[in-house]
Amino acid sequence: MFKEGKIKEIREKKAEWEGTTLKKYLDTCPEKKDVFETSSGFKVERVYTPEDVSTFDYIRDLGFPGNYPFTRGIHATMYRARTWTMRQFAGYGTAEDTNKRFKYLLSHGETGLSVAFDFPTLCGYDSDHQMARGEIGLCGVAVDTLKDMEIIFNGIPLDKVTTSMTINGPAATIWAMYIVTGLKQGVPMEKLGGTIQNDILKEYMAQKSFIFPPEPSLKLVVDTIEFASENLPRWNPISISGYHIREAGANAIQELAFTLADGATYVEAAVERGLNVDDFAPRLSFFFACHNNFFEEIAKFRAARRIWAKLMKERFEAKKKRSMWLRFHTQTSGCTLTAQQPINNVVRVTIQALAAVLGGTQSLHTNSLDEALSLPSELAVRIALRTQQIIAHESGVTDTIDPLGGSYYVEWLTDKMEEECYRYFDQIEEIGGVVKGIEKGFFQREIARSAYKYEREVGEKKRVVVGVNKYLVDEPVEIPIFRVNPEVERRQLRRLRKVKQEREKGKVEESLEKLKNTADKGGNIMPYIIEAVKNYATLGEITNSLKEIYGEYKELIIY
């Protein structure tokens, strides 16, 4: 794209500038530090020129929006036709509390729902389990049976909204509850749209809400992919998630590489099941974090699209264009929010949200300013949603596609992200793949090292966190703390007891037995989970039935 003669001329002019203008300026105004780096440790030069992207080929490396390799976006017009889906992660207390919050968000312009579940639900425990005590409804909504799901979406037509559910170990069961809730509303499966996170591999690496060992868990994920491809054409049966990998301490390149490696593992397992890649790949989705290093995050998203398109086309021989799309949801970073001077978090979230949009996200959640202190208040949630709306309607960044495309720095950084991602792919392949890497503790160690490096840099003030290690103020935090009513636990336990008393016990036992038999024989268990859910079997009962067949995972301890 650049003539060799021009590159030579630029190189000479740069050397001249460094020896005159730059040298003179540095003598009177030295730079703040010797080395400038991105969060992934890439050295950042003072200035970038065509020499830094001298091998750049526009058609090969960028192309046009909607065309392979999709670096500039998966849609031909991107946000000029429609903006991204605006979601706010919500859920707390009982089903009634969450239903009220959802209706509040929809009334203020949210265009998609995103459900947060409490920790017992994430781990497959019923609210009356001893491990659930004191945790019911605190970090999300408690869901024990179909009855809870019916209440959460009462008055919300499931053929008119899309719903994302952040659930992994018991994802198939929670999904079944949603499907049956839709059927009871009169909405057939083929009209339900949404996403279950269902990415169990990253749980072993980062978030740790796993239940079963990796191999049967991977099989269960493929069951959901197969069932969705046959029955729910508008549903994303998995959201391959780098967000939790990043929140656990990974840097941007680790988030990118580990997430795409997980994605390739799911595709490989589905193909081994006998599924045609073009039948299921168009419904795969991804979920990334967006942190404060503005240009690195944009480059990460652009590189992710290009790498995934190449993987699907070259390794898995996908034929459909949509099979090569990397469609992704973004959430601004929870771990970058500070309890100190929490109003500053509005600025952090705005920067992160803008980077996600410039990176071409399809869906976006903006964190609330008070999330380092508590569950978000209604005011904080509204400010977070308004942040997205102001970017969409007032900033002008949606008027043209990939406006930073062609920037020497952004293109260099995009190439660098891709190059380093492939280095990690090679390491993972040498280990024996993602599952072997988990069993050997490879991913856990890499993330732990990165997290330690970050915290050490903050502690030594090599990395500035405004309000934490620089620009401190001695004043009380005046943010109202949102607290879950202690009555929530009692109300939830009363409902669970009532459901158990009123259901037909014989039908529950029969459906659970069918589920165990099918799991033991290696069949697809989704239809049997749905049957158990219809009979109001609890989340814990279904989970325990599968534990009898699959066993439980004991985490590898690493040092």
N, C-alpha and C positions, 0 to 999 in steps of 0.2 A: 504493500500500500504506500510505502514511503520510498522514494528513490535514494539509492546509496549515496549519491553525490550530496543530496540535501542532508542526510544523516551526518555525513562527514562535516558539512558546513556547520550544523547545529552543535556538533561535538566541539569544534574549534571555537565557536562563539561562546559556548558554555565555559570552556577553559579560560578564555579571555575575561569573561565576567567574573569568574572565581578569583582570578589574579588581580583584578582591579576593583570594580565596584563592591564585590562581596568582601574582599580582604579589608578594604578601607572601612567598611561599615562595621565589621567584626572587631576591628581594633578599638572602636569607640563604644560599641554596643554588643558585648558577647552574648551568645545564645544561652538560654536558661539551663541547658544540660548538654552533655556530650553526645548522648544517643537518644533519639526519639523513636518510640516503638508503638505498634498497635497492641491490643490486648493479647494477641497471639504471639507476640514477640518478633513480628516482622519489622526490620529496621526501616524507618521512613526517611527518605532523602529530603533535602531542602526544596527541591523543585523537580518536576518530572517533565520530560520532553519526548518527542517522537522516538528518540534513541532508546528509551525504556520499553517501548512497545514496537520495536523495529520489525519483529516477525508477525505483527498483527495483520490478520486477514479479515476484512470486514464480513464477507459472506460466510467464511468458515467459522469465525469466532463469535460473530454477532448475528448476522442475518437481519431479518425484519420481524417485528412483533407478530406472533402467531405462527412463525415459521421455525423449523429446526435450525439451530439447537435451542431456541427459545430464550436466549440470554436476555433479550429485551422485553420478554413477557410472553405469556401463553395465549393472550387474546390479541386480535388484530388492532383493536382500538383501545384496549385497556380501560382506563377510567373515563374516557371521553363518552363511552356508551352507558356505563353504570359504575358506580363506586363500589368499593369493597363492602362485604357484609360487616356491619357494625355489631359486634357482640360484647356483652359484659358478663364476665364469669360471676355467677350469682347462685346463692343457695345457703340457707342456714336454718337452724331450728327444725320445726316440723314442716310437713308438706304444705300446710296452710300458710305459714310464714313465707315460704319460697314462692308459692303461687301469687301472693300479694306483691312481692318484689318483682317478679316477672311482669306482672300487669303494669306496674309502675314504669319499668324500663321500656316496655312496648309503647306506652302512652307518651314517652319522651323521645321516640324516634329510633329506638333500637330495632334492627332488622333481622336479628337471629338470636336465639336463646342459647345459653351455655350453662350447664348445670354443674355445680360443685357439690360433692357428696362428703358426708362426715367420715372421719377416719375408720370407725367400725365398718361402715358400708364399703369403703375402699378395700378393707381386708377380708370382706365376706362374713363378718359377724352380724348376728341379729342384735337388736338393742338390748335384749334381756341376757346377753352373754356377759359373763363376769369381766371380760376384757373391754367391754363397751362402757363400763361405769365411768361417769364423769366426762365422757367424750361425745355424748349424743347431741348432735346438732350444733357442735361448736365451730368446726371449720367447714361446714357444709350441711346439706340436708340429710336427715336420716331416712333411709329407704329399706324397709324390712320385707314388705309384700307389695303385690299389685295394688292394694288399696292406697298406699302412699303415692304411687305413681299416678293413679287416677286423680288424686286430690291436687298434686303439683300442677297438673295440666287441665284442671277443671276450668271450663270457660275459655280455653285457648285452643282453637281449632288446629289440629296437627297437620292438616293439609294446606294450611296457610302460612306456617312458620317452619323454619328449619331449626333443629335442636342439636347442639353439640354436648356430649356427655363425657366428662373427664373421669373415666373409670377403666381399670385395667384387669386385675386378677379376676373379678367377677363380672367382666364386661358383658359376656354372653347372657347372663341372667338379667342384668339391668336392661340390656337391649330388648330382651324378650318381654320384660314388663312394659317397656315403651310401645313395642309392637302391639301387644294385647290391648293397651290403653287406646291406641289408635283404632283398632278393630271395634272396640266397644263404643267409640265415638262414631263409627260408621265409615272410618277411613281405611281403605284397603292397603295392604303392604306396599303395593307398587306406587302409591301416592305419598308415602312417608319420605321425607327428606331430612338428612342430618348426618351426624358423625358420632361414632363411638371411638374413644381414643384407642383402647384395645391393644396398645403397644407394650407387650409384656417384656420384651428383651431389655428395654431401657430401664425397667424396674429393677432388674438385677444389677445394672450398672449404677443407678443413681437414686431413684425415688424410694425403692425398697418395699412397696406395697404388693409384693408377690405372694402367691399362695402355693401353687404347684411347682414341681421342678421344671426346668426349661423345655425339655423335649415334649411332655404332654401339654404344656402351656402353648408351645408353638403349634401343636396339632389343633388345639382348641381355637387359636386364631384363624387357622386355615378353614376350620369348620364355619366360622362366621363369614369369611370371605366367600366361600362356596355358596352358603345360604343366601347371602346378599346378591351375588351375581345371578342367582336363579329366581329370586323372589322380590328383591327391593332395588330396582334399577336406579333410584334416586339417592340411595344411601351409600355413605362412605364407611365401609366396615372396619377401617383402621385409620388412625391418624398417627403416622410414624413421627415420634416426638423427640426433638432435640431440646425442647424447652427445659425439661427436668434434668437432662444431662448438664445443661448450662447452669441451671440454678444450683446444682450440686457442686459447682466449682470449675467446670470445664471452660476452656477458652473457646473463641469463635471457631477455630479450625477443628478442634476436637468435636465440638457440637456438630459441625458440618459432616465430618468424616464418619463419626460413629452413627449418626442418624441415617445417612445414606447406606452405610454398611448394614444396618438393621433392615432397612427397606429392601435391599437386595436379598437378604436372608428370607424375608417373608415371600417375596416373589419366587425365589428358588423352591421354597417348600410348597407353594401352591402349584407350581408347574410339576413338581414331583408327584403331587396328588393326582395329576392328570388334567388340571384345568388349563384351558387355552389362555395364554397371557393377555390376548386382546379382549377376552371376555371379562376379566376382572381388573386389569391394570388401570383402565380409565377412572375407576372409583377409588383408587388409592389416594390418600391425602397426607400432608405433612404438617408439622406444627413446630415452629421455631421461636426462640426468644429473640428479643432485640435489645441490645445493651447500649451503652453511651458512646462507644467509639463509632461515630457517625458513618464514616466512609467504609470502615471495615465491615460493618453490618450490611450496608448496601451491596458491597462486593460479595459478601457471603451468599446473599439471596440470589444474585445474578449467577454466581458460580454453581450454586445448587441446581438451578434449572438446567444449565449446560451439562453438568456431570450426569444428572439423572437421565436426561434425554439420550446421551451417549450410551449409558448402561443399558437402557431399555432397548435401544435400536441394535447395538452391537453385540451385547452379551445375551439378551433374552429374545432377540429377533422379533421384537414387536413390529407390527405393520401399521396399526392405526396411529394417527397423529396424537390422539388423546391419550393413548397408552404411554406416550413419551412425555406428557405434561407433568411437571411438578407443581401441583396445586397446593398452596400452603396457607395455613392460618398463622398469625403472629400474635404473640402477647408481649407487651412491654415487660421489662425485667423486674420481678418482685425483689430479687436479692440486691438490687441497686438502690432500693428505697431506704430512706433513713428515718429512724425515730427522732433524731435530732433535726430541728428546723424542718418539720415535715412539709411545710408549704413549698419548700424547694423541690419536692417530688413532682409537683405540677410541671416544672420546667424539664426535669429528667424525662418524664413520661412524654412530653411534647416532642422532645428531640428524638426519642426512640420511636414514637409513632410516625414521625415524619420520615425517618430512615426506612421503616417498614413499607411505607407508601412508595417512596422513591425506589425501593427494592422490588416492588411489584406484587405485594401480598394480595391474596383473594379475600381475606377475612382478618379482622383485627380486634383485639381486646386491649383496652387501655386501663392500666392499673389505677387505683384510687390513691389519693395522697396520704390517706391514713392507714394503709395496709401494713405498714411496719409496726403499727400499734394495736390494731384490732381488725375485725371484719369491717368493711367499709360502711359508712353512713350513707343515707340516701343523697345528701348533698354532695358528698365526695364522689359517689357513683355518677351523679349528673354532670359534675365538672369533667370527669374522665370521658364521658360520652360526648360532651360538648367539644372536647379537645379534638376528637375525630371529626366532628361535624365542621368545625372551623377549618381544619386542614382540607377537608373535602370541598368546601364551598367558598372559602375566602382566600386561600393561600395561592391559588393559581398553579400549584404543582401537578394537578390532574389534567391540565389543558394539553400537555404533550406527553408522548410516551417515552419512558426511560430518559429523562432530560439530562442525566449525567453520563449517558452513553457517549463514548468518544473522549471523555476526560482521560488525559494521559495517566493520571494517578489512579483513577477508578479502574481503568482497563488493566493497568499493571497489577493492581491489588486483586482484581478478579482472577487474573491468570495465576497469581501467587497462591490464592486460596485453592484453586483447582490443582495446582502442582503439589501442594502440601497434602491435600486430601488424598491424592493417589499414593503418596508415600505411606500414609496410614493404611490405605487399602492393602498395600503390599505387606505391611507388618501383620495385619489381621489374617491375610491369606497364609502367611508363613506359620502362624499359630495354629491354623486349622479351621478358621472361620469364627463367626461371632459367638456361637454357643461355647466352643472350646475356649475362646478368649474370656468369656464370663467365668467359666469353671476354673480357669487358671488365674483369675483376678487381674487380667491385663487392663481392662477398661477402668476398673475400680482404682487401680494404682495411678493410672494416667490422670484421672480426674482429681484424685487426692493430691498429687504433686502440683497440679495447676492451682487448686484451691489454696494450698499452703503458700505457693509463690505469691498469689494475689494478696493474701492476708499479711504476709511478711512485708510486702511493698507498702501497704497501707500503714502498717505499724511503724515502719521506718521512714514514713512520709515521702517515699519515692513516688508514690501514687497519691494524688490529692483527691480527697473526698470532701467536698464543700460542706462545712458544718460539723464534720466528724474529726478530721485531723488538721483542718485549716479553716479560718474564718469562723471561729467558735463564738457563741454568745452565751452568756449566763442568764437564762430566763426560763421560766416554766413553759412546758408545752401546753398550749391552750386549745388543743384539738379535742372535741368531744369524743369519748370512747364509746363505741357501739358494743353493747353487751347482750348476750343471749339470755333470755329469761330462764331462771333455774327451773321453772315449771315445765319447760320443754321436755325434759327427760321423763317426768311423770306422765305427761300427756301421751308421749310416744309409747311408753310401756303399756298404758291402758289400751291404746288402739291395737297394739300387737296382741295382747291377751284376748281382746274381743274378736279379732280376726280368727285366731286359733280356735276359739270356742264355737264360732258360727260356721266354719268351713266343714266340708265332709271329709273326715279323717281318712276314711277308706280310700277315697279317690286320691288324696295326697300321697298316701303310702304306695298305692299302685303306680302312680306316675313317677315317683322317685325310684321305684324298683326298675321300671322300664329304662329310666335314665342310666342307672348303674349298669344294667345289662348291655346297653348300646355302647357306653363308654368302654366297658371291658372288652367288647368285640372290635373296637376301633372304628365304629361308625360315626357318622355326623350326628352330634347330639343336640343341635339347635332345635329340631322339631320337638324333642322330648323335654327340653328346658321350657319351651313355650307351653307345652301341655301341663307341666308341673306348675308354672306360673298361673295359668288359667284356673287351676284348682287352689290357688292361694298358698302354695308351698312358699316357705320363707326363703330369703336369700341365704341364710345360714344353713337351712336344711338342704338346699341344693348344693351349696359349697361342700358341706360335710359328706354328702353322697359321693361327690367326685373325689374328695380326699381319700375315700375308701379304695378307689381304683387307682388314682394317680399318685397318692402320697403327698407329703408336704416338703417344701424346699427348706433346707438349712443353709444359711448363708456362709460362704467362705470367709473366714476371718483373715484380713490382710494387715500387714504392718508396714 
